[in-house]
Amino acid sequence: MPHRALRPCTEYPCRALVQRGRCAAHQKQYEQRDRAHRGTAGRRGYDLAWRKATAGFLQLHPWCARCARANCRTRSELVGHIVPVNRAPERRLDPSNWEALCRSCNAMQAREDNHV
């Protein structure tokens, strides 16, 4: 594995050298700010009702829907919303608005939803 050149932490004016991103201290601060801004999973709607409803959905849909469209079989681990909850909160527990996803596809979908 090639060695990456060290570069300064992305939090200016920190001069700590890292391979990428933030130094450990700034990464911890970033994660704390992110948690405070986003709130807990339960406050975002991923509560007991969500966990119960989606557990059965994952049993019925064991393969990632996005990977399957790309002719790849990856086990699904999470349930994502087709129409994001922030755009249609009334469809949060509607199975017709769900798709089974692997962790990688779920992260990709989250990035897409935040940039649309």
C-alpha positions, 0 to 999 in steps of 0.5 A: 500500500503506497504511503500518502503524503501528510497534509495539514488538518482541514480545520484552519489554522490547525497545523497538525499533519494528517493523511486526510481530513481532520486531526483526531481532536478536530474530528471529535469536535466535528462529530459532536457538532454534527450530533447536536445539529442532527439530533438523535436517531429517535428524534429523527424518526428512527424510533421503536415503531420504525425498527419493528416495521423495518425488521420484517421488511428486511426479511422480505427483501434480503438483497440491496435494491440499488445493487440488484439494479447494477446486477450485483447481489449485496445483502441489505442491512438498512431500509431507506426512503425513496422519497426522503422523510424531510420532503414527505414526513407522512410517508415515514412508515409507508412500506411503498416508500421504502427500499432495502439497501446495503450500508454503502448504497444507504450512505450514497442515497443520503448524500444524494438526498442532501444535495438535491 
